[in-house]
Amino acid sequence: MGCVDTLSREITLRPTIRLSKDGYEEQFNSSETNWSVRSDDGVESWTWDIPDFDGFEQTPGDKGWFTRLPYGLVGYLEKSWIQSPCFDFSGMDRPVIKLDIMKSFVPSMNGAVLQYMDVNEEGWKTIGASTPGIKWYNVLNIYNKPGGSSIGWGLNVFNPDNDWVTAIHDLNDLVGNPNVTFRIAIATTGAQGIGNQGFAFDNVAINERSKRAVLEHFTNSSDATSRSADDVIDAYGKTYSKDVIDLQYHMSYPGTDPMNVNNPNPPSTREFFYGIPQVPYAILDGGVETYHRYDFSDLKTTPDGDQINLLSLEIPSFDIDLEVDWMEGGMDATTTVTCVADQYTDNIQLYLVVFESSVTAYTGGNGDTEFRNVVLDMLPSPAGRLLGGNWYKNVSDIRTHSWVYAPYVEDVEDLGVAAFVQDRTTGRILQAAVSYKNPLVGVGGRPTETGSLHVYPNPARNSFYINLGMRTEDDGMIRLTDMGGRVVLSEHVPAGYQIYQVDIQHLNQGMYIIHYMESGKIRGLSKIVKSR
């Protein structure tokens, strides 16, 4: 009889959590819940318990994950991680991840990073390496590279957290992906005399983003500069249609504009409200921050996708449910404004905007023949409706406003209604909603029409690819500009391409804006980070 060897290996089966609109939340209070400690070399200091970082005020029973670093071990270097269960993002549309963190690292040496894996052969990918979030990565050159990334959470000077910091980032790249695993990876030396304790996290939540921003654009069809600005706004509005509603007010100057003649009151009222100094000019979410006001004088003073994305990550104080009854001769719009914060004391104003998504009946003095999201009227008036203050959670205001289709409506099927609430004191727009008579109007077409570009890999070292969505029917042009607005690369794209490779070996390290143009119009905007 021959000898028989037996080889056994422990296999951990990890459940797949199918995400829905209800989202996912893990507080780690009762168990580790299929989140587990991993490393390649067995060096691990993670603990599941109530964090005991210096200065942190503990709450009984409020457990989480944190490190207990060994003290006095020469040459200690830990590169471990906590790994999540598998998640299915097939049912998500605008996913966002939120988690509470505390950092206590040796400055510039150690740090942490959030990564995901969807294809084993491609390894771990860092979330938010080139896109901003709320309280997201704050150190660009972490020496010990957690998860292989030099970008992550760390400290530039030793000023450790002694309370939870809520970090938020979108998960746009994971929409529709059925097989995603996360990990929170650290790279850290042992505890040293400065008092470093490593990293802690708790309260991981994956939800749908609910905040929607408003981009109000002031333009004139006789002005050549406005035409260029309109192209930029059109591209951004279509690219970020899930996160922002762009409304375009046609002004009476510097030349005649027939869309202003139709109803000059809404443009002039909003112009006065904001103190608009010129056209073109755009205001994002009330323009409370100076960098949310755009005069289009250079690249830095045009709407930026990162700014819109950051606004979409905010947790709104109000929810707006907008129901529109589209009838034969007019419509009824019913808004339900509900406070979702524990309390909101300031007065808020409700605005209802009727707009037409596509107007082609006029030829502007600047030669433009197609105008997007033209504001037709505001209900009950451009001054809006005061809803009052002293709001508490779940308190609602319900109103219905009617509008008879105006004779200057070009196509009733292209009508839409936007509703937004604005803080009367600060001017900040708190939440918005939109409804289209034809739902397909708000969906958009192929990326070269809607302005979205899929760029990969990003960051890139030598070259990257642009996916234009479908094969192009016309010749196009790819232009890269640096953050100062200087054109650093122009490349002709012949008709018939869907995916196009761009060589960037000659460019310096940094971030660049990608413009894809057809027939002189911007059809797509994105960003690329050139790495070393």
Helices and strands as residue ranges (DSSP letters): E 16-18, E 24-26, E 36-39, E 46-49, E 64-67, E 77-78, E 80-88, E 95-104, E 111-117, G 120-122, E 125-126, G 146-148, E 165-170, G 172-174, E 180-189, E 198-208, E 213-219, H 224-239, E 244-250, H 258-262, H 265-274, E 281-284, G 285-287, G 290-292, E 293-294, G 299-301, H 305-312, E 318-326, E 330-339, E 343-344, E 348-359, E 371-379, E 385-388, E 391-392, E 396-404, G 412-414, E 415-423, E 429-436, G 439-442, H 447-450, E 451-452, E 454-456, E 463-467, E 476-481, E 487-493, E 499-503, E 510-518, E 521-530
